[in-house]
Amino acid sequence: MSISIQTLNDTIIALITTVGIAVALSLAFVAAGGLAQRRRTHIRSAVRAVAAPAQHPTQTDEARELVLR
């Protein structure tokens, strides 16, 4: 039983092609996930920017009396 060089070359090329496609798909999925996460973050920050500004607590007269005492 002998393995020809042509069969060996075909097998190696098939393995390299399969691994290359798997790596390309993995990178595409990671990039798509990163873009989706970035888009969600961008949408969240845009919504927060449009919302009314935070109301800072102001001192009431009662609080000032306590501070003065």
C-alpha positions in Angstrom: 0.0 0.0 0.0 1.7 3.2 -1.1 0.5 6.8 -1.0 1.2 8.8 -4.0 2.7 12.3 -3.8 -0.4 13.7 -5.7 -2.7 12.2 -3.0 -0.6 13.6 -0.3 -0.5 17.1 -1.9 -4.3 17.0 -2.4 -4.8 16.1 1.3 -2.5 18.8 2.5 -4.2 21.4 0.3 -7.6 20.3 1.5 -6.5 20.6 5.1 -5.0 24.0 4.6 -8.2 25.2 2.8 -10.4 23.9 5.6 -8.4 25.5 8.3 -8.2 28.7 6.4 -11.9 28.9 5.9 -12.5 28.1 9.6 -10.1 30.9 10.6 -11.7 33.3 8.2 -15.2 32.5 9.5 -14.0 32.8 13.1 -12.5 36.2 12.5 -15.7 37.3 10.7 -17.8 36.2 13.6 -15.6 38.0 16.1 -15.6 41.2 14.0 -19.4 41.1 13.6 -19.8 40.6 17.4 -17.5 43.5 18.1 -19.3 45.8 15.7 -22.7 44.8 17.1 -21.4 45.5 20.6 -19.9 48.8 19.5 -23.2 49.8 17.9 -25.2 48.9 21.0 -22.8 51.0 23.1 -23.1 53.9 20.7 -26.9 53.7 20.7 -26.9 53.6 24.5 -24.7 56.6 24.7 -26.7 58.5 22.1 -29.9 57.8 24.0 -28.3 59.0 27.3 -27.0 62.1 25.7 -30.5 63.1 24.5 -32.1 62.5 27.9 -32.4 65.4 30.3 -29.3 66.3 32.3 -29.0 64.8 35.8 -30.5 67.0 38.5 -28.0 67.8 41.1 -29.4 67.9 44.6 -29.6 71.4 46.0 -29.5 72.4 49.6 -32.8 73.2 51.2 -33.3 75.7 54.0 -33.6 72.9 56.5 -30.3 71.4 55.5 -28.6 74.8 55.8 -30.0 75.2 59.3 -28.5 71.9 60.3 -25.1 72.8 58.8 -25.1 76.1 60.7 -25.9 74.5 64.0 
